[in-house]
Amino acid sequence: MVDQLRLPPPAELALPIGEAMFTLRAIRKFKPDPIGDEQLELIMNAASRAPSGGNFQPARFLVIRDRARIRAFGELYREAWWAKRREGPGWTRVEDIPKSEKTFLAAAQLADEMGRVPVVVLAFSVVRGDLGHSVLPAVQNLLLSARALGIGSTLTTLHDDVMPRVLEMFDVPDSAQFYCSIPLGYPRGRFGTTLRRPSSETTYWDAWMQPPPWR
Ligand SMILES: Cc1cc2nc3c(=O)[nH]c(=O)nc-3n(C[C@H](O)[C@H](O)[C@H](O)COP(=O)(O)O)c2cc1C
């Protein structure tokens, strides 16, 4: 019997870590193909291996596979996404988003597609405050392990307007703090490469604003 407390690394997660990290990007268009329970178990095992404050392990994940529940969540997700845009740039419909805002246009498309994705994972902490942020390394493990299996994902957030309804929909107690929702599915399209600031711009050496020894 496998000792769940001391899981060995699974052979299926053999993608080189560099490739997983450097090609991990937001996938917002998914094939309808289902994700198997074995794959989901691997992904959740990877999430559960993450570090946490005091090894308290406060992260909890709600894996939603039921079509009707995903559809219902998708409605709330779309409402939340547009609530954020209304409060931010003041956009209320897709035509308001400037053509140059490619990320927002893609994100608006995901807001429409969320109700049809194969799987949604909701990430919570059962502890509030700093320790609760231990959810974030667990989420990163989840994203990277999905990537290693060829499964796409995007970290997404919700809006206070919809939170009570989301919690009620899945019987989540008020004591659990929501962190993010993650759609999962095989990508329509490629993972490709990511466009990020060079680390020479985001890294300081010994003192603030002092450059590191690389360009
Ligand atoms: C904290 C956080 C919140 C995010 N929220 C959303 C979101 O609500 N909707 C969405 O479509 N993408 C969301 N993203 C994904 C980012 O937009 C994406 O990682 C970023 O634009 C880089 O895109 P790329 O991975 O395609 O290079 C979020 C990412 C992070 C880390």
The ligand as an SDF file (V2000), in Angstrom:
LIG
                    3D

 31 33  0  0  0  0  0  0  0  0999 V2000
   -3.1070   36.2330   -9.0070 C   0  0  0  0  0  0  0  0  0  0  0  0
   -3.5160   35.9840  -10.4360 C   0  0  0  0  0  0  0  0  0  0  0  0
   -4.8250   36.2830  -10.8200 C   0  0  0  0  0  0  0  0  0  0  0  0
   -5.2510   36.0340  -12.1170 C   0  0  0  0  0  0  0  0  0  0  0  0
   -6.5530   36.2520  -12.4470 N   0  0  0  0  0  0  0  0  0  0  0  0
   -6.9920   35.9240  -13.6840 C   0  0  0  0  0  0  0  0  0  0  0  0
   -8.3730   36.0100  -13.9960 C   0  0  0  0  0  0  0  0  0  0  0  0
   -9.2120   36.3500  -13.1470 O   0  0  0  0  0  0  0  0  0  0  0  0
   -8.7690   35.6790  -15.2430 N   0  0  0  0  0  0  0  0  0  0  0  0
   -7.8860   35.2480  -16.1850 C   0  0  0  0  0  0  0  0  0  0  0  0
   -8.3080   34.9470  -17.3100 O   0  0  0  0  0  0  0  0  0  0  0  0
   -6.5540   35.1530  -15.9260 N   0  0  0  0  0  0  0  0  0  0  0  0
   -6.0990   35.4540  -14.6950 C   0  0  0  0  0  0  0  0  0  0  0  0
   -4.7560   35.3090  -14.3820 N   0  0  0  0  0  0  0  0  0  0  0  0
   -3.8050   34.8430  -15.4180 C   0  0  0  0  0  0  0  0  0  0  0  0
   -2.8950   35.9910  -15.8750 C   0  0  0  0  0  0  0  0  0  0  0  0
   -3.6410   36.9200  -16.6280 O   0  0  0  0  0  0  0  0  0  0  0  0
   -1.7460   35.4150  -16.7080 C   0  0  0  0  0  0  0  0  0  0  0  0
   -0.9870   34.5630  -15.8980 O   0  0  0  0  0  0  0  0  0  0  0  0
   -0.8320   36.5070  -17.2390 C   0  0  0  0  0  0  0  0  0  0  0  0
   -1.5380   37.4030  -18.0640 O   0  0  0  0  0  0  0  0  0  0  0  0
    0.3230   35.9260  -18.0440 C   0  0  0  0  0  0  0  0  0  0  0  0
   -0.2060   35.3120  -19.1980 O   0  0  0  0  0  0  0  0  0  0  0  0
    0.5690   34.1240  -19.9130 P   0  0  0  0  0  0  0  0  0  0  0  0
    0.6700   33.0420  -18.8980 O   0  0  0  0  0  0  0  0  0  0  0  0
   -0.3000   33.7140  -21.0940 O   0  0  0  0  0  0  0  0  0  0  0  0
    1.8900   34.6310  -20.3250 O   0  0  0  0  0  0  0  0  0  0  0  0
   -4.3250   35.5340  -13.0850 C   0  0  0  0  0  0  0  0  0  0  0  0
   -3.0100   35.2270  -12.6970 C   0  0  0  0  0  0  0  0  0  0  0  0
   -2.6130   35.4350  -11.3920 C   0  0  0  0  0  0  0  0  0  0  0  0
   -1.2020   35.0670  -10.9880 C   0  0  0  0  0  0  0  0  0  0  0  0
  1  2  1  0
  2  3  1  0
  2 30  2  0
  3  4  2  0
  4  5  1  0
  4 28  1  0
  5  6  2  0
  6  7  1  0
  6 13  1  0
  7  8  2  0
  7  9  1  0
  9 10  1  0
 10 11  2  0
 10 12  1  0
 12 13  2  0
 13 14  1  0
 14 15  1  0
 14 28  1  0
 15 16  1  0
 16 17  1  0
 16 18  1  0
 18 19  1  0
 18 20  1  0
 20 21  1  0
 20 22  1  0
 22 23  1  0
 23 24  1  0
 24 25  2  0
 24 26  1  0
 24 27  1  0
 28 29  2  0
 29 30  1  0
 30 31  1  0
M  END
$$$$
